[in-house]
């Protein structure tokens, strides 16, 4: 039975949806117990005088009655409830807040735009890997937050009065999708961004991270359509074109777009396109958390680690009793191989990081059973929470671990979208070889190896008589030559002569 003292809850009363996150503190991190989301569309209930309609308030209260049952077992000091853009604007917000607080048995705090931006940044910093200098973009129902920061520290914080619900009502109110209303929505968004665009561009960042439902929806579409995970302006323009071809919001059908998100997708897309153009963004990835995670981590007062992925890998290794020395041995070999073929196979730092992560986790399937260990490892990675890794990167790791030995499944490798397919094949080959050579689980039996890549052909240069002196690994390598040959990956073994 869960102890109430270990549970924390964060509730975000957004302009489009209300969200509740319930977590358990464990081993210096959080374990998600529950996520509940309800589409309330509070912003749609604001009239021209910023009076919130009774119907919209009732939709919100009804949602909070659902949330309230989960809060009964959590101490009030470990619950945070915040309201954002719509309730900042609503002149009758006090009436809504008073009843909401009674329903939840906890105070509801209306936070200002900069505070919302700071909390969003904290949530991203605690859950998202990659370079420390980042630009965070969060498109909500009634406001859009833009934040730059380094590591744990947010530096520039902006909250802009535009969101996917307000833009829906303003530019797509007749529910048509045309070049004209998209252009109007984009131009209006660029006008809102213009006063701060130069400041943000001059501040500099190494990575752009999206933390909104719009970005989440785009990622789901890209995964469904087999694209890589990097969001670019050209991909956003393609999605806009597909939306316009549907003509009507009610007829909007794009593979991977959920029904519940469809109504506000075009308006959110128009804002995101405007942000890309105004700030000259090359690409964007999906954040691992945002406002609710910022609230939770703020209550826990946990430090933000520089390398969130390393923390995640350590926690999983401990949880599944992974042989850390063996994982390190395989990683060192794989990185040695990577350095020898990286130029020929056009492997970059993203490839190296993902290969290293796969090495750290490749034996977690043994915690279930030795038989079908790779399949168990793949299943666990698919279903585990991996802070610091994007959904596409999780899927990539699951595919790589499934293919770490035995028959090679090319179809599964083509279904991931974290890396181009040729890079995926390359990392699969390097991981498989590193596992074979490290199979004695001893450092003193590892040979001095040289990998030579010529196009996609790979040759392993071994010390003189090494195959004869290590018959089991020699047999495994000969079998690996066959496995790779079956999928047209040419692999050859050569021994240096005695004079070398």
Buried (B, 14 or more C-beta within 10 A) or exposed (E): EEEEEBBBBBBBBBBBBBBBBBBBBEEEBBEEBEEBBBBBBBBBBBEEEEEBBEEBBEBBBEBBEEBBEBBEEBEEEBBBBBBBBBBBBBEBBEEBBEBBBEBBEBEBBBBEBBBBBBBBBBBBBBBBBBEBBBBBBBBBBBBBBBBBBBEBEBEBBBBBEBBBBBBBBBBBEEBBBEEEBBEBBBEBBBEBBEEBBEEBBEEEBEBBBBBBBBBBBBBBBBBEBEBBBBBBBEBBEEBBEBBBEBEEBEEBEBEBBEEEBBBBBBBBBBBBBBBBBBBEBEBBBBBBBBBBBBBBBBBBEBEBBEEBBBBBBBBBBEBBEBEBEBBBBBBBBBBBBBEBBBEBBEBEEBBBBBBBBBBBBBBBBBBBEEEEBBBBBBBBBBEBBBBBBBBBBBBBBBBBBBBBBBEBBBEBBEEBBBBEEEBBBBBBBBBBBBBBBBBEEEEEBBBEBBBBBEEBEBBBBBBEEBBEEBEEBBEBBEEBBEBBEEBEBEBEBEBBEEEE
